[in-house]
Amino acid sequence: MSMGIFNSLRLFLSEYTLLFIIAMVIYSRYFFSIYFFGLPLLSIFYAILSILLIISNYGYYYLLTSDEDKERPKTYHVVEIKDVSVMYTNIIMTYVLGLLSVFSATLTGLIVFIIVLSFIFGLFKDSEILFFNPILPVMNYRVYKVRVEEHNKLIYIIYKEKIQEGDYIVVCPLYENIYLDERIIKKNRVIFICFFNKSRHNGHSAFFR
């Protein structure tokens, strides 16, 4: 997968969805203060932002669960491991940094808010941190920094279960040195096949009635 500016922006919007929602709630008191062609001006921006957030979050989910553009699964022998899920503490800190400018809900606060987010995006747009979405711990996924026996390589792994030294793991390349639990993709594929077969079976049943 190539990490272009468009993909970086989608990942960024997905990662900071909660922050954008909070900002929308804070600025909602100005919702009916400015009208454009008879519609509240903020409603236009809210609609556009909501659509972008929905598309971005779906894109992140699709990125994890789709086998499109992914290489064949690889098996690695873990020789050294560190749980780096605490990395989300740094993400929370950037959330706080971004929120400092919106509490007053003024035009100046909004400008500062945009500047701060632009700075954060510029800082992380080419970083693997964008892949470590805060939704992962909610879905019970862990992020590991792993050294594998093959070529003594150091990689990051998004994995469903706890990994220990000496384990053999099957993962799919996601981006550069980031790998994904192969079962996430496999599970999605199995669900799709089951749904397709069920739909086809129901269609045949209806046909023969």
C-alpha positions as a Markdown table, in Angstrom:
| # | Residue | x | y | z |
|---|---|---|---|---|
| 1 | Met | 0.0 | 0.0 | 0.0 |
| 2 | Ser | 1.4 | 3.4 | -0.9 |
| 3 | Met | 1.0 | 6.2 | 1.7 |
| 4 | Gly | 0.0 | 9.2 | -0.3 |
| 5 | Ile | -1.4 | 12.5 | 1.0 |
| 6 | Phe | -4.9 | 11.3 | 0.4 |
| 7 | Asn | -4.5 | 8.1 | 2.4 |
| 8 | Ser | -2.7 | 10.0 | 5.1 |
| 9 | Leu | -5.6 | 12.4 | 5.4 |
| 10 | Arg | -8.2 | 9.6 | 5.5 |
| 11 | Leu | -6.3 | 7.9 | 8.3 |
| 12 | Phe | -5.9 | 11.2 | 10.1 |
| 13 | Leu | -9.6 | 12.0 | 10.0 |
| 14 | Ser | -10.4 | 8.5 | 11.2 |
| 15 | Glu | -8.0 | 8.7 | 14.1 |
| 16 | Tyr | -9.3 | 12.1 | 15.3 |
| 17 | Thr | -13.0 | 11.4 | 14.7 |
| 18 | Leu | -13.8 | 11.9 | 18.4 |
| 19 | Leu | -12.0 | 15.2 | 18.5 |
| 20 | Phe | -14.0 | 16.5 | 15.5 |
| 21 | Ile | -17.3 | 15.4 | 17.0 |
| 22 | Ile | -16.4 | 17.2 | 20.3 |
| 23 | Ala | -15.6 | 20.4 | 18.3 |
| 24 | Met | -18.9 | 20.1 | 16.4 |
| 25 | Val | -20.8 | 19.9 | 19.7 |
| 26 | Ile | -18.9 | 22.9 | 21.2 |
| 27 | Tyr | -19.6 | 25.1 | 18.2 |
| 28 | Ser | -23.2 | 24.0 | 17.9 |
| 29 | Arg | -24.4 | 27.0 | 19.9 |
| 30 | Tyr | -23.6 | 29.1 | 16.8 |
| 31 | Phe | -25.7 | 26.7 | 14.6 |
| 32 | Phe | -28.5 | 29.2 | 14.0 |
| 33 | Ser | -26.5 | 32.4 | 14.1 |
| 34 | Ile | -25.5 | 32.5 | 10.4 |
| 35 | Tyr | -27.7 | 31.6 | 7.4 |
| 36 | Phe | -26.8 | 30.8 | 3.8 |
| 37 | Phe | -29.7 | 30.6 | 1.3 |
| 38 | Gly | -32.1 | 30.0 | 4.2 |
| 39 | Leu | -30.0 | 27.2 | 5.7 |
| 40 | Pro | -27.8 | 27.5 | 8.8 |
| 41 | Leu | -24.3 | 27.9 | 7.5 |
| 42 | Leu | -22.8 | 25.4 | 10.0 |
| 43 | Ser | -25.2 | 22.7 | 8.8 |
| 44 | Ile | -23.4 | 22.7 | 5.5 |
| 45 | Phe | -20.0 | 22.3 | 7.1 |
| 46 | Tyr | -21.4 | 19.8 | 9.6 |
| 47 | Ala | -22.8 | 17.7 | 6.7 |
| 48 | Ile | -19.6 | 17.8 | 4.7 |
| 49 | Leu | -17.5 | 16.9 | 7.8 |
| 50 | Ser | -19.9 | 14.1 | 8.8 |
| 51 | Ile | -19.7 | 12.6 | 5.4 |
| 52 | Leu | -15.8 | 12.8 | 5.4 |
| 53 | Leu | -15.7 | 11.2 | 8.8 |
| 54 | Ile | -18.0 | 8.3 | 7.8 |
| 55 | Ile | -16.0 | 7.7 | 4.6 |
| 56 | Ser | -12.7 | 7.8 | 6.5 |
| 57 | Asn | -13.8 | 5.4 | 9.2 |
| 58 | Tyr | -15.2 | 3.0 | 6.7 |
| 59 | Gly | -11.9 | 3.3 | 4.8 |
| 60 | Tyr | -9.9 | 2.4 | 7.9 |
| 61 | Tyr | -12.2 | -0.6 | 8.6 |
| 62 | Tyr | -11.9 | -1.7 | 4.9 |
| 63 | Leu | -8.1 | -1.3 | 5.1 |
| 64 | Leu | -7.9 | -3.7 | 8.0 |
| 65 | Thr | -10.4 | -6.3 | 6.8 |
| 66 | Ser | -9.9 | -6.4 | 3.0 |
| 67 | Asp | -7.3 | -8.5 | 1.3 |
| 68 | Glu | -7.1 | -6.1 | -1.6 |
| 69 | Asp | -3.5 | -4.8 | -2.3 |
| 70 | Lys | -2.2 | -7.1 | 0.5 |
| 71 | Glu | 0.6 | -9.6 | 0.0 |
| 72 | Arg | 0.3 | -13.2 | 0.9 |
| 73 | Pro | 0.3 | -14.0 | 4.7 |
| 74 | Lys | 3.8 | -14.6 | 6.2 |
| 75 | Thr | 4.8 | -16.7 | 9.2 |
| 76 | Tyr | 7.3 | -15.2 | 11.6 |
| 77 | His | 9.0 | -16.6 | 14.7 |
| 78 | Val | 8.9 | -14.1 | 17.5 |
| 79 | Val | 12.2 | -13.8 | 19.4 |
| 80 | Glu | 11.6 | -10.5 | 21.2 |
| 81 | Ile | 8.4 | -8.6 | 21.9 |
| 82 | Lys | 7.2 | -5.4 | 23.5 |
| 83 | Asp | 3.6 | -4.3 | 24.0 |
| 84 | Val | 3.5 | -0.7 | 22.7 |
| 85 | Ser | -0.2 | -0.1 | 23.1 |
| 86 | Val | 0.7 | 2.6 | 25.6 |
| 87 | Met | 1.5 | 4.6 | 22.5 |
| 88 | Tyr | -2.1 | 5.6 | 22.7 |
| 89 | Thr | -1.1 | 7.8 | 25.6 |
| 90 | Asn | 0.7 | 9.9 | 23.2 |
| 91 | Ile | -2.3 | 10.0 | 20.9 |
| 92 | Ile | -4.5 | 11.1 | 23.8 |
| 93 | Met | -2.0 | 13.9 | 24.6 |
| 94 | Thr | -2.4 | 15.2 | 21.0 |
| 95 | Tyr | -6.1 | 15.1 | 21.5 |
| 96 | Val | -5.8 | 17.3 | 24.6 |
| 97 | Leu | -3.4 | 19.7 | 22.7 |
| 98 | Gly | -6.0 | 20.0 | 20.0 |
| 99 | Leu | -8.9 | 20.5 | 22.5 |
| 100 | Leu | -7.2 | 23.4 | 24.3 |
| 101 | Ser | -8.1 | 25.8 | 21.5 |
| 102 | Val | -11.8 | 24.9 | 21.2 |
| 103 | Phe | -13.1 | 25.3 | 24.8 |
| 104 | Ser | -13.8 | 29.0 | 24.3 |
| 105 | Ala | -15.7 | 28.3 | 21.0 |
| 106 | Thr | -14.7 | 31.5 | 19.4 |
| 107 | Leu | -13.5 | 32.4 | 15.9 |
| 108 | Thr | -9.9 | 32.8 | 17.3 |
| 109 | Gly | -10.2 | 29.4 | 19.0 |
| 110 | Leu | -11.4 | 27.8 | 15.7 |
| 111 | Ile | -8.4 | 29.3 | 13.8 |
| 112 | Val | -6.0 | 28.0 | 16.5 |
| 113 | Phe | -7.7 | 24.6 | 16.4 |
| 114 | Ile | -7.2 | 24.3 | 12.7 |
| 115 | Ile | -3.6 | 25.4 | 12.9 |
| 116 | Val | -2.8 | 22.9 | 15.7 |
| 117 | Leu | -4.5 | 20.1 | 13.7 |
| 118 | Ser | -2.6 | 21.1 | 10.6 |
| 119 | Phe | 0.7 | 20.9 | 12.6 |
| 120 | Ile | -0.2 | 17.5 | 14.0 |
| 121 | Phe | -1.1 | 16.2 | 10.5 |
| 122 | Gly | 2.2 | 17.5 | 9.1 |
| 123 | Leu | 4.0 | 15.9 | 11.9 |
| 124 | Phe | 2.5 | 12.4 | 11.5 |
| 125 | Lys | 1.3 | 12.2 | 7.9 |
| 126 | Asp | 4.1 | 9.8 | 7.0 |
| 127 | Ser | 4.2 | 8.0 | 10.3 |
| 128 | Glu | 3.0 | 4.6 | 11.2 |
| 129 | Ile | 1.1 | 6.2 | 14.2 |
| 130 | Leu | -1.7 | 7.0 | 11.8 |
| 131 | Phe | -2.4 | 3.2 | 11.6 |
| 132 | Phe | -2.7 | 2.8 | 15.3 |
| 133 | Asn | -6.3 | 4.1 | 15.6 |
| 134 | Pro | -7.8 | 4.6 | 19.0 |
| 135 | Ile | -10.6 | 2.3 | 17.9 |
| 136 | Leu | -8.2 | -0.7 | 18.1 |
| 137 | Pro | -8.2 | -1.1 | 21.9 |
| 138 | Val | -12.0 | -0.8 | 21.9 |
| 139 | Met | -11.9 | -3.8 | 19.5 |
| 140 | Asn | -9.5 | -5.6 | 21.8 |
| 141 | Tyr | -6.5 | -5.4 | 19.5 |
| 142 | Arg | -3.0 | -4.9 | 20.7 |
| 143 | Val | -0.1 | -3.2 | 19.1 |
| 144 | Tyr | 3.2 | -5.0 | 19.4 |
| 145 | Lys | 6.8 | -4.1 | 18.6 |
| 146 | Val | 8.3 | -7.4 | 17.6 |
| 147 | Arg | 11.7 | -8.7 | 16.6 |
| 148 | Val | 11.4 | -11.8 | 14.5 |
| 149 | Glu | 14.0 | -14.5 | 13.7 |
| 150 | Glu | 13.7 | -14.0 | 10.0 |
| 151 | His | 16.5 | -11.5 | 9.0 |
| 152 | Asn | 16.4 | -10.3 | 12.7 |
| 153 | Lys | 13.7 | -7.8 | 11.5 |
| 154 | Leu | 11.9 | -5.4 | 13.8 |
| 155 | Ile | 8.2 | -4.9 | 12.9 |
| 156 | Tyr | 5.0 | -3.6 | 14.4 |
| 157 | Ile | 2.0 | -6.0 | 14.6 |
| 158 | Ile | -1.7 | -5.3 | 15.2 |
| 159 | Tyr | -2.8 | -8.5 | 16.8 |
| 160 | Lys | -6.0 | -9.9 | 18.4 |
| 161 | Glu | -4.4 | -11.9 | 21.1 |
| 162 | Lys | -1.5 | -11.8 | 23.4 |
| 163 | Ile | 1.8 | -12.7 | 21.8 |
| 164 | Gln | 4.8 | -14.2 | 23.7 |
| 165 | Glu | 8.4 | -14.8 | 22.8 |
| 166 | Gly | 8.7 | -18.1 | 20.9 |
| 167 | Asp | 5.3 | -17.9 | 19.3 |
| 168 | Tyr | 4.8 | -18.4 | 15.6 |
| 169 | Ile | 2.4 | -15.8 | 14.1 |
| 170 | Val | 0.8 | -15.5 | 10.7 |
| 171 | Val | 0.4 | -11.9 | 9.6 |
| 172 | Cys | -0.2 | -9.8 | 6.4 |
| 173 | Pro | 1.9 | -6.8 | 5.4 |
| 174 | Leu | -0.1 | -3.6 | 5.9 |
| 175 | Tyr | 2.4 | -0.8 | 5.4 |
| 176 | Glu | 6.1 | -0.9 | 5.4 |
| 177 | Asn | 7.1 | -2.4 | 8.7 |
| 178 | Ile | 3.5 | -2.8 | 10.0 |
| 179 | Tyr | 1.8 | -6.1 | 9.9 |
| 180 | Leu | -1.8 | -7.2 | 10.6 |
| 181 | Asp | -3.2 | -10.3 | 12.2 |
| 182 | Glu | -4.1 | -12.5 | 9.2 |
| 183 | Arg | -7.3 | -13.7 | 11.0 |
| 184 | Ile | -8.8 | -10.2 | 10.8 |
| 185 | Ile | -8.9 | -10.5 | 7.1 |
| 186 | Lys | -9.8 | -14.2 | 7.1 |
| 187 | Lys | -12.7 | -13.6 | 9.5 |
| 188 | Asn | -14.1 | -10.9 | 7.2 |
| 189 | Arg | -13.7 | -13.1 | 4.2 |
| 190 | Val | -15.5 | -16.0 | 5.9 |
| 191 | Ile | -18.4 | -13.7 | 7.0 |
| 192 | Phe | -18.7 | -12.5 | 3.4 |
| 193 | Ile | -18.7 | -16.0 | 2.0 |
| 194 | Cys | -21.3 | -17.2 | 4.5 |
| 195 | Phe | -23.5 | -14.2 | 3.8 |
| 196 | Phe | -23.2 | -14.8 | 0.0 |
| 197 | Asn | -24.0 | -18.5 | 0.4 |
| 198 | Lys | -27.0 | -17.8 | 2.6 |
| 199 | Ser | -28.3 | -15.2 | 0.2 |
| 200 | Arg | -27.9 | -17.5 | -2.7 |
| 201 | His | -29.6 | -20.3 | -0.8 |
| 202 | Asn | -32.5 | -18.1 | 0.1 |
| 203 | Gly | -32.8 | -17.0 | -3.5 |
| 204 | His | -33.0 | -20.7 | -4.6 |
| 205 | Ser | -35.6 | -21.4 | -1.9 |
| 206 | Ala | -37.7 | -18.6 | -3.1 |
| 207 | Phe | -37.4 | -19.7 | -6.7 |
| 208 | Phe | -38.6 | -23.2 | -5.9 |
| 209 | Arg | -41.6 | -22.1 | -3.9 |
